[in-house]
Amino acid sequence: MPIIEEIVTKSSNSKAVIVDFENGKIEPGQENTLKTGMYKDKECREFVSISSEKVLYTGDVCSDEEYTSFIMVHNEENNTVKLIEVDHCSVAPQIYKENSMLNYSMESMDKSVSELNKQFGSKKAKRATEQRERMTMNIDAVKEQVEKTAESKDAKTLHILLYFHNCIMV
């Protein structure tokens, strides 16, 4: 029976995280090209970021207060065991997701591309850009219009129901 030599907890200087890739496994030999980091956002939530040559993977670090997870490392020569407390993280590839830390979004990129097309694009690109801008709807205006319509319909429906109710009562 092995003897527990050491227990490494979160309070020590090191932190271990089990990372699951949502889209599959890391290919052999790719581990040397990956760049990783652990960060905290404004709400003090921790997340893991892993980037390869083509894709950025991110995921939130989950630690459950109800139970504690450990990895056991067994040294067969000394017949000792080391327990390391770990958290879990599931990372997914990030495609066209707004990066709040850099204040970057697809909307700002679209505006930049539109401006470049207007200034330096061909006639065809300029026309396509102008048409796309004309066809773009303001979501807030549409929501406001739908809410006003719904409110007016409710009032009309209520008025009609009251009218029919009064007609039936007579």
BELJO-V623448 format. One record per helix or strand of 2 or more residues. SS is the DSSP state (2 for helix, 1 for strand). FROM is the first residue (numbers start at 1). LEN is the number of residues. If there is no record, write none. Layout:
SS,FROM,LEN
SS,FROM,LEN
//
This chain:
1,3,6
1,16,6
2,30,3
1,35,6
1,46,6
1,56,7
1,69,7
1,80,14
2,106,15
2,123,13
2,139,31
//
